[in-house]
């Protein structure tokens, strides 16, 4: 489960609801939580830390966090001094001595070519403050650069029925290198649930309102970079492909799950019901070849021209 929404930028989720959502997810079989130090300026991490303390940190639960987006995005800021400060803060927020997985949070492109960055991360692993590290990327080119680094454990990338480009090179390269793939924005910021209409209203503090054109961060993070109006139309067609007994959202998650090379998928949830329904997608049978072909055709006809060349 992704926990951006528990921190900020999706409308307010109060503390009791956030803890209930975490509990519902884990009780439903979720074993991977993704957060970041910037989500609510630490609020998401702190809520997970409280949850871990109350649940005595289940042994099979992996918590991944991210660092680097709380400062101006300049390559020089990605250095050992900052890495120590950032990871110490996240360890305090989460209430752990060792962070399971730390990801550079969509850093500037030159960072991927800087040996000192990865040497510093190796040092943190050797010292025991982090168990492993990865990167969260915006583009397929960045993903391939990260995969080429010998000690990168994971790459987090946008992958969903409206973003197919990672299937071409990134997933095969990651699989060959033994690098995990964390699929983020799996529901295209909710588009693929089929619940939105052209006149749907989002809160002022919801990125689906204020970042539609990339005003605050990369536009690809909001509706996967798909124009909202055309995305609504394509989402209606996708919903018609939903598996029997499954929702459009569960079908979208199932589509990602069965892509070769995918390690985990991190849909967010703002209610207990959503957390449980998302987890249930893991138990669905594989989608048929006919549905997979229909998803490919929908992407080619309605989405590809908007996004494929950009990321």
C-alpha positions as CSV (number, residue, x, y, z in Angstrom):
1,X,0.0,0.0,0.0
2,X,1.2,3.5,-0.8
3,X,0.7,6.0,2.0
4,X,1.1,9.4,0.4
5,X,-2.6,10.0,1.0
6,X,-2.1,9.5,4.7
7,X,0.3,12.4,4.8
8,X,-1.0,15.1,2.5
9,X,-2.0,16.1,-1.0
10,X,-5.1,14.0,-1.3
11,X,-7.4,15.8,1.1
12,X,-7.2,15.4,4.9
13,X,-7.2,11.9,6.4
14,X,-7.4,12.1,10.2
15,X,-5.2,10.1,12.5
16,X,-7.8,7.6,13.6
17,X,-8.8,6.9,10.1
18,X,-5.2,6.6,8.9
19,X,-4.4,4.0,11.6
20,X,-7.6,2.1,10.7
21,X,-6.6,2.0,7.1
22,X,-3.2,0.7,7.9
23,X,-4.7,-2.0,10.1
24,X,-7.2,-3.0,7.4
25,X,-4.5,-3.3,4.8
26,X,-2.1,-5.4,6.9
27,X,-5.0,-7.6,8.2
28,X,-6.0,-8.2,4.6
29,X,-2.5,-9.5,3.7
30,X,-0.6,-6.4,2.7
31,X,3.1,-6.8,3.6
32,X,4.6,-3.7,2.0
33,X,4.0,-0.1,2.9
34,X,5.6,2.8,1.0
35,X,6.0,6.2,2.4
36,X,8.3,9.2,2.2
37,X,9.8,11.9,4.5
38,X,8.0,14.6,2.5
39,X,4.5,13.2,2.8
40,X,2.9,15.7,5.2
41,X,6.5,16.7,6.1
42,X,6.8,13.4,8.0
43,X,3.2,12.8,9.0
44,X,2.9,9.7,7.0
45,X,6.0,8.2,8.5
46,X,4.9,9.1,12.0
47,X,1.5,7.5,11.5
48,X,3.2,4.3,10.3
49,X,5.6,4.5,13.2
50,X,2.7,4.6,15.6
51,X,1.0,1.7,13.9
52,X,4.2,-0.3,14.0
53,X,4.6,0.3,17.7
54,X,1.0,-0.6,18.4
55,X,1.3,-3.8,16.3
56,X,4.8,-4.6,17.6
57,X,6.1,-4.4,14.0
58,X,4.9,-7.6,12.3
59,X,8.0,-9.5,11.1
60,X,6.7,-9.9,7.6
61,X,6.0,-6.2,7.0
62,X,8.4,-4.2,5.0
63,X,8.3,-0.4,5.2
64,X,9.9,1.6,2.4
65,X,10.5,5.3,2.7
66,X,12.0,7.9,0.4
67,X,14.3,10.9,0.8
68,X,15.4,14.0,-1.0
69,X,12.3,16.0,-1.9
70,X,12.3,18.3,1.2
71,X,15.1,20.4,-0.3
72,X,15.6,22.2,-3.6
73,X,16.2,19.7,-6.3
74,X,19.9,20.4,-6.9
75,X,22.3,17.4,-7.4
76,X,24.7,18.9,-4.8
77,X,22.2,18.3,-2.1
78,X,22.5,14.5,-2.6
79,X,25.5,14.0,-0.3
80,X,26.5,11.9,2.7
81,X,25.8,14.7,5.2
82,X,22.2,15.1,4.1
83,X,21.7,11.4,3.7
84,X,22.6,10.9,7.4
85,X,20.3,13.7,8.5
86,X,17.4,12.5,6.3
87,X,17.7,8.8,7.3
88,X,18.1,9.7,11.0
89,X,14.8,11.8,10.8
90,X,13.0,8.9,9.0
91,X,14.3,6.4,11.6
92,X,12.9,8.6,14.4
93,X,9.6,9.1,12.6
94,X,9.2,5.4,12.1
95,X,10.6,4.4,15.4
96,X,13.1,1.9,14.0
97,X,16.9,1.5,14.2
98,X,17.2,0.3,10.6
99,X,15.1,1.4,7.7
100,X,14.0,-1.6,5.6
101,X,14.4,0.3,2.3
102,X,15.3,3.9,1.5
103,X,14.6,5.3,-2.0
104,X,16.0,8.4,-3.6
105,X,12.8,10.3,-4.3
106,X,12.8,11.1,-8.0
107,X,16.2,13.0,-7.8
108,X,17.6,15.2,-10.5
109,X,18.8,13.2,-13.5
110,X,22.5,13.9,-12.9
111,X,22.3,12.1,-9.6
112,X,22.1,8.7,-11.3
113,X,25.5,9.2,-12.8
114,X,27.2,10.4,-9.6
115,X,29.3,7.6,-8.0
116,X,29.6,9.5,-4.7
117,X,25.8,9.2,-4.2
118,X,25.8,5.5,-4.4
119,X,29.0,5.2,-2.4
120,X,27.3,7.1,0.4
121,X,24.3,4.8,0.2
122,X,26.6,1.8,0.4
123,X,28.1,3.3,3.5
124,X,24.7,3.7,5.2
125,X,24.0,0.0,4.5
126,X,27.4,-1.0,5.9
127,X,26.7,1.0,9.0
128,X,23.3,-0.6,9.5
129,X,21.1,2.5,9.4
130,X,19.5,1.2,6.2
131,X,19.1,-2.4,5.1
132,X,18.8,-1.6,1.4
133,X,18.3,1.2,-1.0
134,X,16.6,1.9,-4.3
135,X,15.3,4.8,-6.4
136,X,12.0,6.3,-7.4
137,X,12.2,7.5,-10.9
138,X,10.2,9.7,-13.3
139,X,11.5,8.2,-16.6
140,X,12.4,4.9,-18.1
141,X,15.9,6.2,-18.9
142,X,16.4,7.0,-15.3
143,X,15.2,3.6,-14.3
144,X,17.7,1.9,-16.7
145,X,20.5,4.0,-15.3
146,X,19.6,3.0,-11.7
147,X,19.3,-0.7,-12.6
148,X,22.9,-0.5,-14.0
149,X,24.1,0.4,-10.5
150,X,25.3,-2.8,-8.8
151,X,23.7,-2.4,-5.3
152,X,20.4,-0.8,-6.2
153,X,17.7,-3.1,-4.8
154,X,14.6,-1.6,-6.3
155,X,13.2,0.8,-8.8
156,X,9.9,2.5,-8.2
157,X,8.2,3.6,-11.4
158,X,4.7,4.6,-12.7
159,X,3.2,1.6,-14.3
160,X,-0.5,1.1,-15.0
161,X,-3.0,0.4,-17.8
162,X,-2.4,4.0,-18.9
163,X,1.4,3.9,-18.7
164,X,2.9,1.0,-20.6
165,X,6.4,2.1,-21.6
166,X,8.2,0.4,-18.6
167,X,7.1,-2.9,-20.1
168,X,9.4,-2.5,-23.1
169,X,12.9,-2.3,-21.5
170,X,12.7,-1.5,-17.8
171,X,10.9,-4.6,-16.5
172,X,13.1,-7.0,-18.5
173,X,16.3,-5.2,-17.4
174,X,15.2,-5.2,-13.8
175,X,14.4,-8.9,-13.9
176,X,17.7,-9.7,-15.5
177,X,19.6,-7.7,-12.8
178,X,17.6,-9.0,-9.9
179,X,16.2,-5.5,-9.1
180,X,12.7,-5.2,-7.6
181,X,10.0,-3.2,-9.4
182,X,7.6,-1.2,-7.3
183,X,4.7,-0.1,-9.4
184,X,3.3,3.3,-8.3
185,X,0.3,5.4,-9.4
186,X,-1.3,2.0,-10.3
187,X,-4.8,3.5,-10.6
188,X,-3.7,6.7,-12.4
189,X,-4.6,8.8,-9.4
190,X,-8.0,7.2,-9.3
191,X,-8.9,7.5,-13.0
192,X,-8.8,3.7,-13.4
193,X,-11.4,3.2,-10.7
194,X,-14.0,4.5,-13.1
195,X,-15.5,6.6,-10.3
196,X,-14.8,10.1,-11.6
197,X,-16.9,12.2,-13.9
198,X,-15.9,15.3,-16.0
199,X,-17.4,17.5,-13.3
200,X,-15.9,15.7,-10.3
201,X,-14.5,18.2,-7.7
202,X,-11.3,17.6,-5.8
203,X,-10.3,19.5,-2.6
204,X,-8.0,22.5,-2.9
205,X,-5.2,20.6,-1.2
206,X,-5.6,17.6,-3.5
207,X,-2.9,17.3,-6.2
208,X,-5.6,16.2,-8.6
209,X,-6.8,19.7,-8.4
210,X,-3.6,21.8,-8.2
211,X,-1.1,19.8,-10.2
212,X,-3.0,18.9,-13.4
213,X,-0.5,20.8,-15.5
214,X,2.6,20.1,-13.4
215,X,2.4,23.3,-11.3
216,X,3.9,21.7,-8.2
217,X,5.8,18.6,-9.4
218,X,6.1,16.3,-12.4
219,X,2.7,16.2,-14.1
220,X,3.2,12.5,-14.7
221,X,2.4,11.9,-11.0
222,X,-1.2,13.3,-11.5
223,X,-3.5,11.1,-13.5
224,X,-0.3,9.5,-15.0
225,X,0.1,12.6,-17.1
226,X,-3.1,11.9,-19.0
227,X,-5.4,14.7,-19.9
228,X,-8.3,14.5,-17.5
229,X,-11.2,14.7,-20.0
230,X,-9.8,12.1,-22.3
231,X,-8.7,10.0,-19.3
232,X,-12.3,9.9,-18.1
233,X,-13.4,8.6,-21.5
234,X,-10.7,5.9,-21.6
235,X,-11.5,4.9,-18.0
236,X,-15.1,4.2,-19.0
237,X,-13.8,1.8,-21.6
238,X,-11.4,0.2,-19.2
239,X,-14.2,-0.3,-16.6
240,X,-16.1,-2.3,-19.2
241,X,-13.2,-4.8,-19.2
242,X,-13.5,-5.5,-15.4
243,X,-13.2,-9.1,-14.5
244,X,-16.4,-10.9,-13.4
245,X,-16.9,-10.2,-9.7
246,X,-14.2,-7.6,-9.6
247,X,-14.2,-3.8,-9.7
248,X,-12.4,-1.7,-12.3
249,X,-9.8,-0.8,-9.7
250,X,-9.1,-4.4,-8.8
251,X,-8.8,-5.3,-12.5
252,X,-6.3,-2.5,-13.0
253,X,-4.3,-3.8,-10.1
254,X,-4.5,-7.4,-11.4
255,X,-3.2,-6.1,-14.8
256,X,-0.1,-4.8,-13.1
257,X,0.4,-7.8,-10.8
258,X,0.7,-10.2,-13.7
259,X,3.3,-8.2,-15.7
260,X,6.5,-10.1,-15.7
261,X,9.1,-8.5,-13.4
262,X,6.7,-6.6,-11.1
263,X,7.6,-7.1,-7.4
264,X,4.8,-5.2,-5.7
265,X,2.1,-2.7,-6.4
266,X,1.3,0.3,-4.1
267,X,-2.2,1.6,-4.5
268,X,-3.3,4.2,-1.9
269,X,-6.4,4.1,0.1
270,X,-8.4,6.8,2.0
271,X,-10.9,4.4,3.5
272,X,-10.9,1.0,5.2
273,X,-13.1,-0.4,2.4
274,X,-10.6,0.8,-0.3
275,X,-7.7,-0.8,1.6
276,X,-9.5,-4.1,1.8
277,X,-10.7,-4.1,-1.8
278,X,-7.2,-3.2,-3.1
279,X,-5.6,-6.1,-1.1
280,X,-8.3,-8.5,-2.5
281,X,-6.9,-7.8,-6.0
282,X,-4.0,-10.1,-5.2
283,X,-6.3,-13.0,-5.0
284,X,-7.9,-12.5,-8.4
285,X,-7.1,-15.0,-11.1
286,X,-5.0,-13.8,-14.1
287,X,-6.8,-11.7,-16.7
288,X,-7.6,-13.5,-19.9
289,X,-5.6,-12.9,-23.1
290,X,-8.7,-11.2,-24.5
291,X,-8.7,-8.6,-21.7
292,X,-5.0,-8.1,-22.0
293,X,-5.3,-7.4,-25.7
294,X,-8.2,-5.1,-25.1
295,X,-6.1,-3.1,-22.6
296,X,-3.2,-2.9,-25.1
297,X,-5.6,-1.6,-27.8
298,X,-7.2,0.9,-25.5
299,X,-3.7,2.3,-24.6
300,X,-2.7,2.4,-28.2
301,X,-5.9,4.2,-29.3
302,X,-6.6,6.6,-26.5
303,X,-3.5,7.1,-24.3
304,X,-0.1,6.3,-26.0
305,X,0.2,9.5,-28.0
306,X,-0.1,11.6,-24.8
307,X,2.4,9.8,-22.5
308,X,4.6,7.3,-24.2
309,X,7.2,9.7,-25.5
310,X,7.4,11.8,-22.3
311,X,8.5,9.4,-19.6
